[in-house]
Amino acid sequence: MKKTMALLVVIILLFSFIAYSGCATQSDSPKNDTAKVESLDTALAVEDNVIPLAPISVDEIVPVSIENEDETKYFYSISVGDIIKFGGYEWRVLDLRGVRALVVSERILFKMPYQKAEDGHEFVTMPITWEQCELRQYLNEEFYNVTFSEEEKKLIAETTLHTNNNPWSDTTGGNDTKDKVFLLSLDEVLQYYGDSEVVQDWHGYETFVNDQFNEKRIALTLDNQSSWWWLRSPGAYWYQCDTNHIVASSIMMNGGLGIQGEYVSNQYGGVRPAMWLNLRLGL
């Protein structure tokens, strides 16, 4: 009997120990789970507040530094298609490359010949290229010096320009030039305003191309008048009375591509200057 009671006590104690251990295990499990959850939440919270840093690619927006009326510099971001104010005019951003932006005046700023004819002559009869023309000289000297402040001039990059030959007549585009202010070329207009790929499909009688991008190429003067505007690319040689009448490519009033060109002495040619801007000072 005593042995039986002793065995019973042992069994009871054993079950009690197992039960206690089981309860302890069940009780500890929620605490461990809670600790894991809290740890996980903390880790996620930290990750949510981490802003990854990456180098700026050539296509990303970069800051521009301009001097305002209070002579304090401020920065803002630009992207392709934006319009910025610079030198008292509005400029449309056509391209971003690294820390530089290609801009063109949103409006036709003034009108002047690509090259004046000699006194007593109506037309220019000697070949003229962008390198040699008076309009290039005016843009890089008088226009540049009068329009932009000294601080703004620091932002205008000197750019090496290549001007291709005329795609229809193969009229030479001339030597490469280094300019701060320039005109867009025919190739740049096709690149930035849209290329219908019909320029090379010349039948020998067209003087211009109309396509689905005409509207994008239309420009108004500062007083909201329609006008055609010069490109720096050469036109073709036009013959009249056995005399070469030198011409330069243009954008027509309706936005068409004037590949055959306008007489370079035409005083009604609209001018839309273009520039590459350094978006950070010191570059």
Summary of the structure (lengths in Angstrom):
residues: 283
radius of gyration: 35.9
end to end distance: 103.6
largest distance: 145.4
contacts: 786
relative contact order: 0.16
helix: 27%
strand: 27%
